[in-house]
């Protein structure tokens, strides 16, 4: 191998060539923080609409979608320039949303109107409005694209939506104030966090029934502070990570046994979670301490915290 080919080979194979970039919504700064995931360095801060929360990348990772809740819209940013290049008709007070695996449909919860709005990303139009329970919050979509679920905080239900006709096919009663939902990677289970109950429920996707439940207990932490919100399933289909809000912990849960294997101390009021592309790091947004935490996934240890701005909420990783 000559020197030119050797240089190219080392460049392509080097793990440092393409570092992951974090896009973090700052709810009280009306801005987006851009962070180098590997070094933890804050690269820049970009102005956004009012009260940005949910955030996600397009399937081809050329666009970034951000829910500007108080502007009643989802902003579209060009990933290269981070300029706002358009908007989507999200309905009132968009908060959490997810993009279907087909890359064409976006589902967003509209808390004030008790609906889920379905948006066609190609046409940039609202395709449907689905009436759900009171105060819809979490959105999750199965990896195979067969199910979209929405959690309604006041109705205490999981609504199972068929994306073929945008109709609710079934409802499942869960613990009080369900927040986030997450499908297992094999599409067998759905996990739902309940903020008031301090619990995590595991639902069988085939039967839509609860097959396991876990109530979080942390020595030395008041029960009222344990408020599960964000939840993220590891692709190994073994571990689940749950953000516990003002308990300032991330729970590491064994999916099969539904038991906590470890609690990780992070920043204050931990909201949402995301993996690095190589699954080596787990990132958390910590609202009250105005920072993010970086967790080594192999060692299950918090390695650092980085201040990013006021009230970091949502996170997307490129």
Secondary structure in CASP SS format (residue, H / E / C, confidence):
PFRMAT SS
TARGET T0000
AUTHOR 0000-0000-0000
METHOD secondary structure of the structure
MODEL  1
X C 1.00
X C 1.00
X H 1.00
X H 1.00
X H 1.00
X H 1.00
X H 1.00
X H 1.00
X H 1.00
X H 1.00
X H 1.00
X H 1.00
X H 1.00
X C 1.00
X C 1.00
X C 1.00
X C 1.00
X C 1.00
X C 1.00
X C 1.00
X E 1.00
X E 1.00
X E 1.00
X E 1.00
X E 1.00
X E 1.00
X C 1.00
X C 1.00
X C 1.00
X C 1.00
X E 1.00
X E 1.00
X E 1.00
X E 1.00
X E 1.00
X E 1.00
X C 1.00
X C 1.00
X C 1.00
X C 1.00
X C 1.00
X E 1.00
X E 1.00
X E 1.00
X E 1.00
X E 1.00
X E 1.00
X C 1.00
X C 1.00
X C 1.00
X C 1.00
X E 1.00
X E 1.00
X E 1.00
X E 1.00
X E 1.00
X E 1.00
X C 1.00
X C 1.00
X C 1.00
X C 1.00
X C 1.00
X E 1.00
X E 1.00
X E 1.00
X E 1.00
X E 1.00
X E 1.00
X H 1.00
X H 1.00
X H 1.00
X C 1.00
X E 1.00
X E 1.00
X E 1.00
X E 1.00
X E 1.00
X E 1.00
X C 1.00
X C 1.00
X C 1.00
X C 1.00
X C 1.00
X E 1.00
X E 1.00
X E 1.00
X E 1.00
X E 1.00
X C 1.00
X C 1.00
X C 1.00
X C 1.00
X C 1.00
X E 1.00
X E 1.00
X E 1.00
X E 1.00
X E 1.00
X E 1.00
X C 1.00
X C 1.00
X C 1.00
X C 1.00
X C 1.00
X E 1.00
X E 1.00
X E 1.00
X E 1.00
X E 1.00
X E 1.00
X C 1.00
X C 1.00
X C 1.00
X C 1.00
X E 1.00
X E 1.00
X E 1.00
X E 1.00
X E 1.00
X E 1.00
X C 1.00
X C 1.00
X C 1.00
X C 1.00
X E 1.00
X E 1.00
X E 1.00
X E 1.00
X E 1.00
X E 1.00
X E 1.00
X C 1.00
X C 1.00
X C 1.00
X C 1.00
X E 1.00
X E 1.00
X E 1.00
X E 1.00
X E 1.00
X E 1.00
X C 1.00
X C 1.00
X C 1.00
X C 1.00
X C 1.00
X C 1.00
X E 1.00
X E 1.00
X E 1.00
X E 1.00
X E 1.00
X C 1.00
X C 1.00
X C 1.00
X C 1.00
X E 1.00
X E 1.00
X E 1.00
X E 1.00
X E 1.00
X E 1.00
X C 1.00
X C 1.00
X C 1.00
X C 1.00
X E 1.00
X E 1.00
X E 1.00
X E 1.00
X E 1.00
X E 1.00
X E 1.00
X C 1.00
X C 1.00
X C 1.00
X C 1.00
X E 1.00
X E 1.00
X E 1.00
X E 1.00
X E 1.00
X E 1.00
X C 1.00
X C 1.00
X C 1.00
X C 1.00
X C 1.00
X E 1.00
X E 1.00
X E 1.00
X E 1.00
X E 1.00
X E 1.00
X C 1.00
X C 1.00
X C 1.00
X C 1.00
X E 1.00
X E 1.00
X E 1.00
X E 1.00
X E 1.00
X E 1.00
X C 1.00
X C 1.00
X C 1.00
X C 1.00
X E 1.00
X E 1.00
X E 1.00
X E 1.00
X E 1.00
X E 1.00
X E 1.00
X C 1.00
X C 1.00
X C 1.00
X C 1.00
X C 1.00
X C 1.00
X C 1.00
X H 1.00
X H 1.00
X H 1.00
X C 1.00
X C 1.00
X C 1.00
X C 1.00
X C 1.00
X E 1.00
X E 1.00
X E 1.00
X C 1.00
X C 1.00
X C 1.00
X C 1.00
X C 1.00
X E 1.00
X E 1.00
X E 1.00
X E 1.00
X E 1.00
X C 1.00
X E 1.00
X C 1.00
X C 1.00
X C 1.00
X E 1.00
X E 1.00
X E 1.00
X E 1.00
X E 1.00
X E 1.00
X C 1.00
X C 1.00
X C 1.00
X C 1.00
X E 1.00
X E 1.00
X E 1.00
X E 1.00
X E 1.00
X E 1.00
X E 1.00
X C 1.00
X C 1.00
X C 1.00
X C 1.00
X E 1.00
X E 1.00
X E 1.00
X E 1.00
X E 1.00
X E 1.00
X C 1.00
X C 1.00
X C 1.00
X C 1.00
X C 1.00
X E 1.00
X E 1.00
X E 1.00
X E 1.00
X E 1.00
X E 1.00
X C 1.00
X C 1.00
X C 1.00
X C 1.00
X E 1.00
X E 1.00
X E 1.00
X E 1.00
X E 1.00
X E 1.00
X C 1.00
X C 1.00
X C 1.00
X C 1.00
X E 1.00
X E 1.00
X E 1.00
X E 1.00
X E 1.00
X E 1.00
X E 1.00
X C 1.00
X C 1.00
X C 1.00
X C 1.00
X E 1.00
X E 1.00
X E 1.00
X E 1.00
X E 1.00
X E 1.00
X C 1.00
END
